[in-house]
Amino acid sequence: MQFQSITGQKEIKEQLVSMIQQNRLSHALLFLGKEGSGALQLALAFAQYIVCKPQQQEVDLFAAAAPSNKKEEITKKNDSCGACPACKKANELIHPDIHFSYPVISKKSGDKPISTDFIKEWREFINTHPYGNIYDWLQFIGAENKQGNITAHECNDIIRKLNLKSFESEYKILIMWMPEFLGKEGNKLLKLIEEPPANTLFILVAENEDQILPTILSRTQLVKIPMLSNLDIEASLELKNGVAIEIAQQVAPLADGNYREALQLLQHADDDWELMLREWLNAIIKTGPLAQVKWIDDTAKLGREKQKQLLKYFIHLLEEAIRLRIIGSPNNAQTTTTNDFAIRLNKLCSLSQQEAIINELDKASYYIERNANAKMLFHALSIRLYHIFNNKSLILVN
């Protein structure tokens, strides 16, 4: 995988290249990024960049920093070539000097599984679910209700592999995905991380810093991966997935910087959330209980995912309304349907009412995720929204 194939993250890509060009690379890195940010993809591209043959001939990764007057002599390119044998193997996840570790499950009682047992599934998963999360991975390998783990047996296998000589590259690289699943047995790796064999690099890819062993965390160089911008998601959906720009503009804000979520949202992109929301608000404010009951019956049949997306769309519109209320829109800004709806919401309710509505929608989304009865939930929510619109928001908030 090359950096150029990864959505957004321009500054992080430049930072990673700069770390090598200026010889500021630690032997253990922690790529910390939330789901859908592309942290794993960046780690894969970084590993390919390191083993790329044309690149290796130019800079020693762990050498002392070059004197300031010689830095301009470094001619290392900003991406792997993608064409040499090393790049092709890295891209297919078959390079003998790039090792992987990830949570796995026991196939049968008494098994001591290691990541290598699932390497075929891992390659297929990365190819078909490049932004997949841990839930996607465990379902992919048939975990069902089993808990994935990175076991002590896996740690022993890592120690064994990294103490072998490299096969083709000058460097050996271990990419560990989700070190949060590494229990106290992870302390087995401490000596290896502190005093690794020559030209050995650890890349840990995590989502939650608090769930990583402090002993391992303190021995890594942190690389924070931010969430993607709406523009990056829009551009990628349009260029890589062939999505119409109108749909991409609707999906990107709802994804909240999470590209996996954006891909999930595409499955419901044909749904007209705006029309559904207008009907709901009209039923609450104007047309009365009979229209509410009909709308609730129809919405209860949609399924949890669509119900959550509707609530998320409503929250997005309210946030846009608040932004317009406080900041306003630029004089040369185009009026979109989203902006028009947000402006109408500002006329309909005050800032305190909008905050109260967002609070109610957040709670409703939480209960939907936990299998609340949809009819009862939307009935209760409609009543609460009716009272908020009638200027009783403070009672509900308190």
N, C-alpha and C positions, 0 to 999 in steps of 0.2 A: 504494500500500500504506500502510495506517495502522499506527501503533504497536500499537493495540489488537488487530490481527489476528495479531501475532507472538507465538509461544510464549515465555512467561517473560521474563527479562531486564528485570524491573521497575526495578532500580536503574540500569541503563544507559540506559533510556528517560528516566528522570528526569534523569540526568546530561546527556544530549543536549539536552533541553528547557532545562535550567538554563544550559547554555553559551550559548544564544541569549538567554534572558531577562536574563542578567547580562552580555551582550556580551563573552564570553570565547572567542569562536569564532576559530580560526586560519583562514588561507586554504588550508591543506593539512592534512587529517586522515588518520590511519592507523587504520582499524578492524582490530584484530588479534584474530582468533578462530579456534580450531580448527574443523575440519570438523564440520558439524552444530550449531554454536553459534548460527547465525542472523545472522552478521555481515553478509552481503549483504542480507538482508531488512531489517536495521536501517538500512543505508545507503540503501536504496530508500525506506523510510518517512521517513527524515530529509530526503532530497531533496524528497519530496512535501510534508513539513511546511514546508520553506523556500519553495517556490513557491506554496503555498496562498494564494489571494488575500486571504481575511479575515485571515490571519496577517501577510502582508506589510505590511498597512496599519498595524500596531501597533509593530513594532520594526525598527530598522536593524541588520542583522546585524553589520556591521563598525564600528559607531560606538564611540566611547569609552564605557567603562563608566559606567553611571548613578550619580550620587551616592547614597550609602547612604540618605539621607532621601527619595529618590524611587523607590527600587526597588519599593515597594509600589504605585506607580502603573502598573507594567507589568501588563497584563491578558491577555497572550498565553496562549492555551489550551494544554493539554498534548498535543494531537494535531491533525493536519490535519482539516479539516471533512469531507473525502471527497465533497463534493457539488458544489463549484464546478467550472467547466470545467478549471481548472489541475489540480485533484486527479484528475479523471477521466482526463485525458491522462497524468498521471504514473503513475496506477495501471495504465494500458494500455501504459506504456513508450513513449509517442509524444509526450511533451512536447518541443517544439522546443528548449528551453533546458536539458534534462537529457541529457547525452551519455554514451555508454558505451564502455569499452575493455576488451578481454578477449583471451585467447590465441586465435589463429585458425591455420588451415592453408592451404597453397597448394592450390588445386583442380587445377592443372596446372603443369607445369614452366615456370619463368620468371615465374609470377604474383607480384605484390606485394600480397598481400591486406591489407585493413584491416577493422576491426571492423564498419564500416557494411555491408560485403558480406554479413555474416551476421546483420544486425539482425532479419530475419524469424525466423530460427532461434532467436535469443537471446530474443525475446519469447515464443515458444512454449516454450522450455526453462524460463524462469522461471515460466511458468504451470503447466507439468506437473511440473517437478522443482524446487520452491522451495528444497529443501535439498540439491540435487545438488552433487557435487564436480567437480573438474577432469576426472577420468576420465569421469564421466557426460557432461560437456559435449563432450569430444572425441569420444566415441562417438556422441553425438547428431548431430554435424555430419559423421559418417562419416570420422573421422581414421584409424581402424584403427591402424596402427603408426606413423603420422606424429606428429611432435612439434609441439605447439602453441607459438606464439611471439607476443610483442608486438614488432613489428619497428620499424626506423628509419622505414620508410614510414608506419607507424601514428603514430609520434611527430610526424612532420611534419603529418599530418592533424589531430592533436590541437591543435597550435600554430595551424594555420589556423582551425579551428572556434572556438577560444576567443578568437581575436582579432577575431572578428566581433561585431557588436552583438547583444544579446539580442533575441529576437523578441517574447515576451509577458511573461516574468517580469522582475523587477528584477535577477535574479541568473542567472548561468550556472554550471552544475554539471557536473563530469566525475566519473563513478564508474568507477574502474579496478579491475576484479576480477582478482586474482592477479598483482600487480606482480612476483612472484617470477620470472615469465616475461619480464621486461623485462631485456635484457642491457645491455651498456655503452652501447648506443645510447640508453638512457634518460637519459643525461647531456644529451641535446638538450633535455630538459624542465626542466633546472635553473633557467634564467633565468626561464622562465614561472612556475615554482612560487615562486621568490623574489620576483619582481616581476610578479604577475599583473595583467591588465587589471582595471579597477574592477568590484567585485561579482562576482568569480569565485571559485569554491570547488572544490578538489580533494578527493575522497574516495577513498582507496586502501583496498581490502578484501583483506587478506592472511591467510594461515595460518601462515607461517613467517618470522619476523623476520630470521633469519640469512641468508635467501636474497634479501633486498631490497638493492639498491644502497645502500651506506652514504651516498653523497652525497644520495640522495633521502630515506633514512631520517632523516637529521639535520635535514631541513627540514620535517618533519611533526609534528603534535601527536598523540600516541599516545592511542588509546581502546581499552583492553583489554576484550575480550568474553569473559566466563567461559563454561565449559560449563554446560549446563542442569542443573537439579536433577532428581532422580528424580520428585519431586512434580509439577514442571512438565510433564515428559514424560508422566506418567500422566494428568494432567488434560487435556492436549492430545489424546492418543490417544483418550480417552473422549469428549471434547466435539466435537472436529473430525473424527475419523475413525470415530466410532461404535463403538469397540472396547469390549468388555465389561471391566468394572473388574478382574476376575480376570486376564484376559490382559494388560491394561495394567500391572498390578502385577508380572507375571512378566517382561514385556519391558523395562520402564524400567531396572531395575538392570543388566541385561545390556548396554544401550545405552551406559552409561558417559558420560552427558551429551551424547551425539551423536544428534540427532533423525533424521538420515539413517539411522544404524544402526538406530534404533528402527523406522523404516518398513520397512527391509530385514528385520528380525526378524519383523515381522508376517506375512511370507510363510510363515514356519515356525511360526507361533504355535500351530497345531493339534498340533504334535509334542509328545509327552509326555516331555520331557527327564528329569523326575524318575524316571519308570518305567525309562527306558533306563539311567540312572545306577545305580539300585538293582540292576538285573539285572547290570550290569557289576561292581559292587562285590561282589555275592554270588558271582559267578563267580570273582573273584580270591581272595576270602577263604574261601569255604565250599565251593562245589560243584566246583571244580577245572578242569583243562585242557579237558575236553570241552565244558563250558558256556562257557568262554572262547572256544574256537574257533568255536562257533556264534554267539556274540555278535559276535565280530570279523568273521565272514563277513557277517552282517546289516548291521553298521555300515559296512563297506567299500562297500556298495551305495548308501549314502545320498548320496554326493557331497560335495565339499569344504566347501561352505557349511554344510551341516547338521553335518558333523563338527566344524567350528570352533565352531559354536554350542553343541554338546554340551560341548566342552572349556571354553568360556567360562562356561557354566552351572555346571560343576563348580568352576571357579575362584571364581565368585561365591558359591557355597555355602561354600567353604572360608574366604573372606574374612569372610563373615557369622559363621562358627563362631569365627574368631579374635576378631572384634569382641565376640561374646557372652562369650568366655572372658576377655577383658581388661576390658571395660566392664560386661558383664552386661546384662540387659534390665530396663526399668522395671517396677515392681510392677503397674502397671495396663495393661501392654502385652498385646495380644491374641496368642495363640499361633497362628502361621500354619504352613502346611506347610513353608515355607522354614525358619522358626525351628526347627521340630521336627527337620527333617533336619540342620540345623546342630548342634543339641544332640547328636544321635546321632553325628555326626562327631567331636565333642569327646570323647565316650566311647570312640570307636574309636581315636583317635590323638592324640599329644601335639602341642604347638605346633611343635616342631622338625620333626616328621613332616609336619605340615600345610604348613609352609614348603617342605619338600623336594618335596611333591606339586605345589604351585603352580609350583615351578621346572620340574618335568618337564612339566606341562601347557602352560606357556608355550612351552617348546622344541618340544613336539609341534605346537602351533598354528602356530608359525613354519615348521616343515617341511611341514605340510599346505598352507600358502600357496604353497610352492615345489614343489608336485606330488610330494611323497613318496608312495611306494607305501603305500596305506592299510592293507593287511593287515599288511605288515611293521612299519609304524609302531605300530599298535595292539597287535600281538604283543609288540614290544619294550617298549612303554609298560606293558602289563599285567604283564610280568615285573618291571619296575622298581617298579611300585606294590606288587606282592606283597612285595618285599623291604623296601620302606619300611614297610608295615604290620607287618612282622615285626621292626620296631625296628632296621633297618640303614640308617636314613636318612642318618646322618652319612657313611657310606661312599659313598653315591650323591652327596651334595652335594659332597664333596671330590673 
